[in-house]
Amino acid sequence: MMRRLFKPLWVLLAVIFLIEAWLWDHLEPIVERVVARIPLRAFKHWLAGKIAALSPAMTLIVFVVPAILLFPLKLLGLWLLAHEYWVSAVSTMVVAKFLGLGVTAFVFDLTRPKLLQMQWFAELHEWVLALRAKAAALVHPIKLRIREALRGDGDGWLSRTLRTIQRFRKRAHEAR
């Protein structure tokens, strides 16, 4: 009984986790392209060399620094939210989220070899990867049902509603 009650919560947490993982995977290359366009090649090369020369424990500090630097931006978002500047608050939080994930993914890519030398970090990394696979397995059947509904397979209410919306959109587009 209790398991049935908590299933929607676990699915929601899995979806949130997978969204974070998707953002991580897709923001890292974007940040790499942005960093590649910065005309400070010597600085980037110097930074990569310095990170390579650090111990694993010091590399962990380098990995954590972006989160610390973005913390004031998140506090600003909370302050804006508390003062009911809704659009500014949401915008600030979204920018902080994207910036934080992108920069952290980029820094993690640079620091990963050193970080994985620490046994506890390697175990944590494996646990997160296993958790990601478990979340994907939990959400996969739901994604399949959504895809089926979007394709119009079946005669359920969702399929009929989506087909009606598609017909309406087609007529509206043709009317232009």
Secondary structure, 3 states (H helix, E strand, C coil): CHHHHHHHHHHHHHHHHHHHHHHHHHHHHHHHHHHHHCCCHHHHHHHHHHHHHCCHHHHHHHHHHHHHHHHHHHHHHHHHHHCCCHHHHHHHHHHHHHHHHHHHHHHHHHHHHHHCCCHHHHHHHHHHHHHHHHHHHHHHHHHHHHHHHHHCCCCCHHHHHHHHHHHHHHHHHHHC
